[in-house]
Amino acid sequence: MPVYKIGDEQPKQPPWGELPLEVYFLSEWETPPPDPSQSSESPADRRKRLVRQFLALGSQGRQPYCQESPPTPTKDQIDKILRPIRPEALRAYADDTSSLSGLWLRLCYTDEEAHKALWAANEDAEWVGEDGIVLDDESIFGGLDLAAALEVFPERVTNEPVDLEFRDAQFREMVDAAQESPCPSAANYSDEVQAWLARDKAESTKKPLNRYWAWHAASVVTHVFVEDEVALSGGGLLHVFLDDYGNVVRQWRVDNDGSESNYDGAWFEGCYKEAFCGGMGGGLDEIGPAYHEGGSRGPPYY
């Protein structure tokens, strides 16, 4: 199937040079790579590097490239720099994507019948509903992993604004709470509270990074439902939550039990925050590497 938007109205192609990614490419194309060993990189490698650099800027670093009236590129710039970035059909959807509507990303194409069954389940559950974008094109996404797919479609991350004041406040609150005096001995509490503390300690041992759930939730800017090989084998869609750098914050497999049905509304209400608090996606194998101990966004925080 092609790339498309669920519903009757499909987005239109924006003028060349208007997408922030394209503004960035035009401004950086002639800039030497930061690593001198890459000085002889091919144009294709340069494009991949520039997309990674664009993601790595984060929301604040990308602001200069979000321009209302950017310079119009020449035909030569369009043909040599912009057009080869990715299949042209994706540009309209890149301009249109937003976390307020879902995104279905199909990465595995080995079992068409299993795919049809998954999509039928989505039509009932509406994990991705009206106005959601479906990236279902083997010629573009077949064989890629999520990181490589984001290099083709970074706007799922880069289109999202970030409330930096709120995120910074959540970070300070987390650090302040961690530095407070330790809780008094459990022996000072009732048997009921002691039992609760014991359960909480056991859960913390299994999911040691889940105590940073509020910071994780504040870092999330968007989400993606991924159809991969595990999903086609009956393991459930992979629901991935991403920060403004394109890092995986948390992820989990979707159970078709109604808990994530009509997810556009749940996203708008911020229900993922409650899920994080409850431990969903809080296992070491579910939290993204950037948020692990020693990761670029992970502890130690103080």
C-alpha positions as CSV (number, residue, x, y, z in Angstrom):
1,M,0.0,0.0,0.0
2,P,1.1,3.6,-0.4
3,V,1.9,6.2,2.1
4,Y,-1.4,7.9,2.9
5,K,-3.5,9.8,5.5
6,I,-6.5,8.1,6.9
7,G,-9.6,10.1,5.7
8,D,-10.7,11.8,2.5
9,E,-8.3,14.8,2.5
10,Q,-4.7,14.2,1.5
11,P,-2.0,16.8,2.2
12,K,-0.5,18.9,-0.6
13,Q,3.1,19.2,-1.4
14,P,4.7,22.3,0.2
15,P,6.9,24.6,-2.0
16,W,10.5,23.5,-2.2
17,G,12.7,24.9,0.5
18,E,9.9,25.6,3.1
19,L,10.3,22.6,5.3
20,P,12.7,23.4,8.2
21,L,14.8,20.3,7.3
22,E,15.3,21.7,3.8
23,V,16.2,25.2,5.2
24,Y,18.8,23.4,7.4
25,F,20.1,21.4,4.4
26,L,20.6,24.5,2.3
27,S,22.4,26.4,5.1
28,E,24.7,23.5,6.0
29,W,25.3,21.7,2.7
30,E,28.7,23.4,2.0
31,T,29.8,23.3,5.7
32,P,32.6,20.8,6.2
33,P,31.8,17.8,8.4
34,P,32.8,18.1,12.0
35,D,35.0,15.0,11.7
36,P,37.9,15.6,9.2
37,S,37.9,11.9,8.3
38,Q,34.5,12.5,6.6
39,S,35.8,15.1,4.3
40,S,35.5,12.8,1.3
41,E,32.0,11.6,2.2
42,S,29.6,11.0,-0.7
43,P,26.5,13.2,-1.2
44,A,24.3,10.3,0.1
45,D,26.4,10.0,3.3
46,R,26.2,13.8,3.7
47,R,22.5,13.8,3.6
48,K,22.3,11.1,6.2
49,R,24.7,13.0,8.4
50,L,22.8,16.2,8.1
51,V,19.5,14.6,9.0
52,R,21.1,13.1,12.1
53,Q,22.6,16.5,13.0
54,F,19.1,18.1,12.5
55,L,17.6,15.7,14.9
56,A,20.5,16.1,17.4
57,L,19.8,19.9,17.6
58,G,16.7,19.3,19.7
59,S,13.7,21.5,19.6
60,Q,15.5,24.7,20.7
61,G,18.4,24.3,18.3
62,R,16.0,23.8,15.4
63,Q,14.1,27.1,15.9
64,P,16.3,29.2,13.5
65,Y,15.3,26.9,10.7
66,C,11.5,27.3,11.3
67,Q,11.1,30.3,9.0
68,E,7.9,31.9,7.7
69,S,9.4,33.0,4.5
70,P,12.7,31.1,3.8
71,P,14.7,31.9,0.7
72,T,13.5,30.2,-2.4
73,P,16.0,27.6,-3.6
74,T,17.3,27.5,-7.1
75,K,16.4,24.7,-9.5
76,D,20.0,23.4,-9.1
77,Q,19.7,23.4,-5.3
78,I,16.4,21.6,-5.6
79,D,17.7,18.9,-8.0
80,K,21.1,18.4,-6.3
81,I,20.4,18.9,-2.6
82,L,16.7,18.7,-1.7
83,R,15.1,16.3,-4.1
84,P,17.4,13.3,-3.2
85,I,16.8,13.6,0.5
86,R,13.9,11.1,0.3
87,P,11.1,10.0,-2.0
88,E,9.2,13.2,-3.0
89,A,5.9,11.7,-2.0
90,L,6.8,11.9,1.7
91,R,7.3,15.7,1.7
92,A,3.5,16.4,1.9
93,Y,3.1,14.1,4.9
94,A,6.2,15.4,6.5
95,D,4.7,18.8,6.4
96,D,1.4,17.5,7.8
97,T,2.4,15.1,10.6
98,S,1.6,16.0,14.2
99,S,1.4,14.0,17.4
100,L,-2.2,15.0,17.7
101,S,-2.9,12.4,15.1
102,G,-1.4,8.9,15.1
103,L,1.3,7.4,12.9
104,W,1.5,3.8,11.8
105,L,5.0,2.8,10.6
106,R,5.3,-0.5,8.8
107,L,8.8,-1.9,8.8
108,C,8.2,-5.6,8.1
109,Y,6.7,-6.9,4.9
110,T,7.2,-10.7,5.2
111,D,3.6,-11.7,6.0
112,E,0.8,-10.0,4.2
113,E,-2.0,-12.0,5.9
114,A,-0.6,-11.1,9.3
115,H,-0.5,-7.5,8.3
116,K,-4.1,-7.5,7.1
117,A,-5.1,-9.0,10.5
118,L,-3.2,-6.3,12.4
119,W,-4.8,-3.6,10.3
120,A,-8.2,-5.1,10.8
121,A,-7.6,-4.9,14.5
122,N,-6.6,-1.3,14.2
123,E,-9.8,-0.5,12.4
124,D,-11.7,-1.8,15.4
125,A,-9.4,-0.3,18.1
126,E,-8.3,2.9,16.3
127,W,-4.8,2.9,17.7
128,V,-4.3,5.1,14.7
129,G,-7.5,6.8,13.7
130,E,-8.9,9.5,11.4
131,D,-6.3,11.9,10.1
132,G,-3.5,9.6,11.2
133,I,-0.7,8.9,8.7
134,V,0.2,5.4,7.5
135,L,3.8,4.8,6.3
136,D,3.3,1.6,4.4
137,D,5.7,1.4,1.5
138,E,8.2,-1.5,1.3
139,S,10.3,0.4,-1.3
140,I,10.9,3.1,1.3
141,F,10.7,1.4,4.7
142,G,11.3,-2.3,4.1
143,G,14.2,-3.6,6.1
144,L,14.8,-0.4,8.1
145,D,14.8,-0.1,11.9
146,L,13.1,2.8,13.7
147,A,16.2,5.0,13.8
148,A,16.7,4.7,10.0
149,A,13.0,5.3,9.4
150,L,13.3,8.6,11.4
151,E,16.1,9.6,9.1
152,V,13.6,9.4,6.2
153,F,10.8,11.0,8.1
154,P,12.3,13.1,10.9
155,E,9.4,15.5,11.0
156,R,7.4,13.1,13.2
157,V,9.8,14.4,15.9
158,T,11.0,17.7,14.6
159,N,7.5,19.2,14.0
160,E,6.7,19.0,17.7
161,P,7.0,22.1,20.0
162,V,8.6,21.6,23.5
163,D,7.6,23.4,26.7
164,L,11.1,23.9,27.9
165,E,10.1,25.7,31.1
166,F,7.8,22.7,32.1
167,R,10.5,20.2,31.2
168,D,13.1,22.0,33.2
169,A,10.8,22.3,36.1
170,Q,10.1,18.6,36.1
171,F,13.8,17.9,36.0
172,R,14.5,20.2,39.0
173,E,11.6,18.6,40.9
174,M,13.0,15.2,40.2
175,V,16.5,16.1,41.4
176,D,15.2,17.9,44.5
177,A,13.1,14.9,45.5
178,A,16.0,12.6,45.1
179,Q,18.2,14.7,47.3
180,E,15.6,15.0,50.2
181,S,16.2,13.1,53.4
182,P,15.6,9.4,53.2
183,C,12.2,8.0,54.3
184,P,12.1,7.0,58.0
185,S,12.4,3.3,58.8
186,A,9.4,1.2,57.6
187,A,9.2,0.0,61.3
188,N,7.6,3.4,62.1
189,Y,4.5,2.6,60.0
190,S,1.5,0.3,60.2
191,D,1.6,-3.2,58.9
192,E,-0.5,-2.1,55.9
193,V,1.9,0.6,55.0
194,Q,4.9,-1.6,55.6
195,A,3.4,-4.2,53.2
196,W,2.9,-1.4,50.6
197,L,6.5,-0.2,51.0
198,A,7.8,-3.7,50.6
199,R,5.8,-4.1,47.3
200,D,7.1,-0.7,46.1
201,K,10.7,-1.7,46.9
202,A,10.3,-5.0,45.1
203,E,8.9,-3.2,42.0
204,S,11.7,-0.6,42.2
205,T,14.2,-3.4,42.2
206,K,12.7,-4.9,39.0
207,K,12.4,-1.4,37.4
208,P,15.1,0.8,38.9
209,L,14.7,3.6,36.3
210,N,10.9,3.8,36.7
211,R,11.3,6.3,39.5
212,Y,12.3,8.8,36.9
213,W,8.9,8.4,35.2
214,A,8.0,12.1,35.5
215,W,11.2,13.2,33.7
216,H,10.5,10.6,31.0
217,A,6.9,11.8,30.6
218,A,8.1,15.5,30.4
219,S,10.6,14.5,27.7
220,V,8.1,12.9,25.3
221,V,7.0,14.9,22.3
222,T,5.5,12.3,20.1
223,H,4.7,8.6,19.6
224,V,4.6,6.0,16.8
225,F,2.9,2.6,16.4
226,V,5.4,0.3,14.7
227,E,4.5,-2.8,12.8
228,D,7.7,-5.0,13.0
229,E,8.5,-8.7,12.8
230,V,7.4,-9.3,16.4
231,A,4.1,-7.6,15.7
232,L,3.5,-9.8,12.6
233,S,4.3,-12.9,14.7
234,G,1.5,-12.0,17.1
235,G,3.6,-10.1,19.7
236,G,1.6,-6.9,19.4
237,L,2.4,-3.5,17.8
238,L,5.4,-1.7,19.3
239,H,4.2,1.6,20.8
240,V,7.2,4.0,20.9
241,F,7.5,7.3,22.7
242,L,10.1,9.7,21.5
243,D,11.8,12.9,22.7
244,D,12.7,15.9,20.7
245,Y,16.1,14.5,19.7
246,G,14.5,11.3,18.3
247,N,15.6,9.2,21.2
248,V,13.3,6.4,22.4
249,V,12.1,7.3,25.9
250,R,9.9,4.3,26.5
251,Q,8.2,1.6,24.5
252,W,5.9,-1.3,25.0
253,R,3.9,-3.9,23.1
254,V,0.2,-3.2,22.6
255,D,-2.3,-5.6,24.0
256,N,-5.5,-5.7,22.1
257,D,-7.6,-5.3,25.3
258,G,-9.0,-1.9,24.7
259,S,-6.5,-0.1,27.0
260,E,-5.1,1.9,24.1
261,S,-8.1,2.1,21.8
262,N,-8.9,5.5,20.3
263,Y,-5.4,6.6,21.2
264,D,-5.6,10.0,19.7
265,G,-7.9,11.1,22.5
266,A,-5.8,9.4,25.1
267,W,-2.7,11.2,23.8
268,F,-4.4,14.5,23.9
269,E,-5.4,13.8,27.6
270,G,-1.8,12.9,28.4
271,C,-2.7,9.4,29.5
272,Y,0.8,8.1,28.8
273,K,2.0,10.0,31.8
274,E,-0.3,8.0,34.1
275,A,0.9,4.8,32.3
276,F,4.5,5.8,32.9
277,C,3.8,6.4,36.6
278,G,2.2,2.9,36.8
279,G,5.3,1.3,35.4
280,M,4.3,0.8,31.8
281,G,7.4,0.8,29.6
282,G,9.6,1.1,32.8
283,G,11.6,-2.1,32.3
284,L,15.3,-1.8,31.4
285,D,14.5,-3.4,28.0
286,E,11.7,-0.9,27.4
287,I,13.4,2.4,28.3
288,G,15.5,3.8,25.5
289,P,19.4,3.7,25.8
290,A,19.6,7.5,26.0
291,Y,17.6,7.3,29.3
292,H,19.7,4.5,30.9
293,E,22.4,5.0,33.4
294,G,25.2,7.0,31.7
295,G,23.0,7.7,28.7
296,S,22.8,11.2,27.2
297,R,19.5,11.8,28.9
298,G,19.9,9.3,31.7
299,P,21.2,9.2,35.3
300,P,23.2,10.2,37.3
301,Y,21.3,13.5,37.4
302,Y,23.0,14.9,40.5
